[in-house]
């Protein structure tokens, strides 16, 4: 499915470009995401998603596959797999920046592929959730990374470099999961209630069998 989002940041385009293409710096602003290590141009970590009592954790990696500073266009590819289940998620995100007065307008075009429990919500719910999460991301970005007098805001402290070749660990705090019920409210609740009911029934059935 394709998702499109637009937002603005209150800094000139060159500053916005430097920040938004620095994955290590902006990762702490992403809801539910925790950057864990970096190896070469690959950034690895986890994203947690919660729906009622169900929490799914996706472990994956992201990298910038295209970078054009002249036109301020970047393409990022991210892939992840649910650690306890068969769900997968993959996204190709194309970001295009342009001047907007004293700030910068950003257009994101996302080609999203999901399977498993999250995929059952459908395009409408996922679009609504992603819109709200993007709002939370930009708010955190402005509060930390783009705050005046805070040039290194948002960048996690790197752990000591490993001996020899291998990934560089990142000491970032564990993040709470993204709560889809809170993010999308009633629209996602209507979709998820049958799933939650099925989970409860299965749990009761298993408990009775054990007895």
Helices and strands as residue ranges (DSSP letters): E 2-9, H 13-20, H 23-26, G 27-29, E 33-39, E 42-51, E 54-68, E 73-82, E 88-100, E 103-115, G 117-121, H 122-143, E 157-158, E 168-171, E 178-179, H 180-184, H 186-210
